Amino acid sequence: NGASLQKETLSGTAYKLETPWQHATEPQRQAVDAILDRLDDPESAGIACLRGVTGCGKTFCMATIIANRGVPALVVAPNKVLAAQLYDELRKMFPTNLVSFFISYYDFYRP
């Protein structure tokens, strides 16, 4: 069975998560809970970082957090290939919501 989560936003539009996956591990549940707590903490300024190895469920955790919060989110990827992959996965998880991505034309950092 897949996961389905829907929460109404202030604008009345729902972020509806549709995915065949559920939280597979206790660490994933703990990560989601910890980030949700951090986002509610005024000291953190609403900033959180989710790290992990390839295939550990980071995208699913992010989607669960976005659907749970019911507010727009900015997700930053370190390179163009990962940005496109992340966009595709989030678009599939939120098929009834707007998912967009932007890739800078700068290929390197300039201070």
CYANA upper distance limits for C-alpha pairs under 8 A (distance plus 0.5 A):
  1 ASN  CA     20 PRO  CA      6.90
  1 ASN  CA     21 TRP  CA      7.89
  1 ASN  CA     22 GLN  CA      8.18
  2 GLY  CA     18 GLU  CA      8.10
  2 GLY  CA     19 THR  CA      6.07
  2 GLY  CA     20 PRO  CA      4.22
  2 GLY  CA     21 TRP  CA      5.43
  2 GLY  CA     22 GLN  CA      6.35
  3 ALA  CA     17 LEU  CA      7.94
  3 ALA  CA     18 GLU  CA      6.84
  3 ALA  CA     19 THR  CA      6.02
  3 ALA  CA     20 PRO  CA      6.58
  3 ALA  CA     21 TRP  CA      6.40
  3 ALA  CA     22 GLN  CA      5.83
  4 SER  CA     16 LYS  CA      7.65
  4 SER  CA     17 LEU  CA      5.95
  4 SER  CA     18 GLU  CA      5.63
  4 SER  CA     19 THR  CA      7.21
  5 LEU  CA     15 TYR  CA      8.46
  5 LEU  CA     16 LYS  CA      6.26
  5 LEU  CA     17 LEU  CA      5.70
  5 LEU  CA     18 GLU  CA      7.71
  5 LEU  CA     64 THR  CA      8.19
  5 LEU  CA     67 ALA  CA      6.90
  5 LEU  CA     68 ASN  CA      7.77
  6 GLN  CA     14 ALA  CA      6.57
  6 GLN  CA     15 TYR  CA      6.15
  6 GLN  CA     16 LYS  CA      4.87
  6 GLN  CA     17 LEU  CA      6.85
  6 GLN  CA     67 ALA  CA      6.77
  6 GLN  CA     68 ASN  CA      7.94
  7 LYS  CA     14 ALA  CA      5.79
  7 LYS  CA     15 TYR  CA      6.40
  7 LYS  CA     16 LYS  CA      7.43
  7 LYS  CA     67 ALA  CA      6.91
  7 LYS  CA     68 ASN  CA      6.96
  7 LYS  CA     69 ARG  CA      8.08
  7 LYS  CA     70 GLY  CA      6.12
  8 GLU  CA     12 GLY  CA      6.11
  8 GLU  CA     13 THR  CA      6.30
  8 GLU  CA     14 ALA  CA      4.85
  8 GLU  CA     15 TYR  CA      7.42
  8 GLU  CA     70 GLY  CA      6.85
  9 THR  CA     13 THR  CA      5.98
  9 THR  CA     14 ALA  CA      6.16
  9 THR  CA     15 TYR  CA      7.95
  9 THR  CA     70 GLY  CA      5.63
  9 THR  CA     71 VAL  CA      6.85
 14 ALA  CA     70 GLY  CA      7.36
 14 ALA  CA     97 ASN  CA      8.39
 15 TYR  CA     66 ILE  CA      8.01
 15 TYR  CA     67 ALA  CA      5.69
 15 TYR  CA     70 GLY  CA      6.30
 15 TYR  CA     71 VAL  CA      8.40
 15 TYR  CA     94 PHE  CA      7.58
 15 TYR  CA     96 THR  CA      8.43
 15 TYR  CA     97 ASN  CA      6.90
 16 LYS  CA     67 ALA  CA      6.80
 16 LYS  CA     94 PHE  CA      6.44
 16 LYS  CA     95 PRO  CA      8.44
 16 LYS  CA     96 THR  CA      7.47
 16 LYS  CA     97 ASN  CA      7.77
 17 LEU  CA     63 ALA  CA      7.48
 17 LEU  CA     64 THR  CA      7.65
 17 LEU  CA     67 ALA  CA      6.54
 17 LEU  CA     93 MET  CA      5.98
 17 LEU  CA     94 PHE  CA      5.72
 17 LEU  CA     95 PRO  CA      8.50
 18 GLU  CA     92 LYS  CA      8.23
 18 GLU  CA     93 MET  CA      5.52
 18 GLU  CA     94 PHE  CA      6.68
 18 GLU  CA     95 PRO  CA      7.94
 19 THR  CA     92 LYS  CA      8.39
 19 THR  CA     93 MET  CA      6.04
 21 TRP  CA     60 PHE  CA      8.35
 23 HIS  CA     28 GLN  CA      6.74
 23 HIS  CA     29 ARG  CA      6.91
 24 ALA  CA     28 GLN  CA      7.64
 25 THR  CA     29 ARG  CA      7.24
 26 GLU  CA     30 GLN  CA      6.62
 27 PRO  CA     31 ALA  CA      6.50
 28 GLN  CA     32 VAL  CA      6.76
 28 GLN  CA     57 GLY  CA      7.87
 28 GLN  CA     61 CYS  CA      7.29
 29 ARG  CA     33 ASP  CA      6.69
 30 GLN  CA     34 ALA  CA      6.45
 31 ALA  CA     35 ILE  CA      6.61
 31 ALA  CA     50 LEU  CA      8.38
 31 ALA  CA     61 CYS  CA      8.10
 32 VAL  CA     36 LEU  CA      6.61
 32 VAL  CA     61 CYS  CA      6.53
 32 VAL  CA     62 MET  CA      8.29
 32 VAL  CA     64 THR  CA      7.97
 32 VAL  CA     65 ILE  CA      6.89
 33 ASP  CA     37 ASP  CA      6.65
 34 ALA  CA     38 ARG  CA      6.62
 35 ILE  CA     39 LEU  CA      6.57
 35 ILE  CA     48 ALA  CA      6.82
 35 ILE  CA     65 ILE  CA      8.31
 36 LEU  CA     40 ASP  CA      6.95
 36 LEU  CA     65 ILE  CA      7.31
 36 LEU  CA     69 ARG  CA      8.39
 37 ASP  CA     41 ASP  CA      6.94
 38 ARG  CA     44 SER  CA      6.85
 38 ARG  CA     46 GLY  CA      7.36
 38 ARG  CA     47 ILE  CA      8.10
 38 ARG  CA     48 ALA  CA      7.47
 39 LEU  CA     44 SER  CA      7.38
 39 LEU  CA     45 ALA  CA      7.84
 39 LEU  CA     46 GLY  CA      4.91
 39 LEU  CA     47 ILE  CA      7.01
 39 LEU  CA     48 ALA  CA      7.59
 40 ASP  CA     46 GLY  CA      7.40
 41 ASP  CA     45 ALA  CA      7.72
 41 ASP  CA     46 GLY  CA      7.59
 42 PRO  CA     46 GLY  CA      7.52
 44 SER  CA     48 ALA  CA      8.31
 50 LEU  CA     58 LYS  CA      7.30
 51 ARG  CA     58 LYS  CA      7.74
 52 GLY  CA     56 CYS  CA      6.96
 52 GLY  CA     58 LYS  CA      7.38
 57 GLY  CA     61 CYS  CA      6.70
 58 LYS  CA     62 MET  CA      6.66
 59 THR  CA     63 ALA  CA      6.63
 59 THR  CA     86 LEU  CA      7.71
 59 THR  CA     89 GLU  CA      8.09
 59 THR  CA     90 LEU  CA      8.00
 60 PHE  CA     64 THR  CA      6.60
 61 CYS  CA     65 ILE  CA      6.73
 62 MET  CA     66 ILE  CA      6.67
 63 ALA  CA     67 ALA  CA      6.60
 63 ALA  CA     90 LEU  CA      7.43
 63 ALA  CA     93 MET  CA      7.76
 64 THR  CA     68 ASN  CA      6.46
 65 ILE  CA     69 ARG  CA      6.52
 66 ILE  CA     70 GLY  CA      6.48
 66 ILE  CA     71 VAL  CA      7.14
 66 ILE  CA     72 PRO  CA      7.75
 66 ILE  CA     73 ALA  CA      7.11
 67 ALA  CA     71 VAL  CA      8.26
 76 VAL  CA     83 ALA  CA      8.14
 77 ALA  CA     82 LEU  CA      6.62
 77 ALA  CA     83 ALA  CA      5.73
 77 ALA  CA     86 LEU  CA      8.39
 78 PRO  CA     82 LEU  CA      7.49
 78 PRO  CA     83 ALA  CA      7.92
 79 ASN  CA     83 ALA  CA      6.65
 80 LYS  CA     84 ALA  CA      6.72
 80 LYS  CA    103 ILE  CA      7.11
 81 VAL  CA     85 GLN  CA      6.80
 82 LEU  CA     86 LEU  CA      6.42
 83 ALA  CA     87 TYR  CA      6.53
 83 ALA  CA    101 PHE  CA      8.00
 83 ALA  CA    103 ILE  CA      8.22
 84 ALA  CA     88 ASP  CA      6.70
 84 ALA  CA    101 PHE  CA      8.33
 85 GLN  CA     89 GLU  CA      6.77
 86 LEU  CA     90 LEU  CA      6.58
 87 TYR  CA     91 ARG  CA      6.45
 87 TYR  CA     99 VAL  CA      7.65
 87 TYR  CA    100 SER  CA      7.52
 87 TYR  CA    101 PHE  CA      6.94
 88 ASP  CA     92 LYS  CA      6.84
 89 GLU  CA     93 MET  CA      6.80
 90 LEU  CA     94 PHE  CA      6.51
 90 LEU  CA     99 VAL  CA      7.53
 91 ARG  CA     95 PRO  CA      6.22
 91 ARG  CA     97 ASN  CA      8.37
 91 ARG  CA     98 LEU  CA      8.27
 91 ARG  CA     99 VAL  CA      6.15
 94 PHE  CA     98 LEU  CA      8.18
 94 PHE  CA     99 VAL  CA      7.96
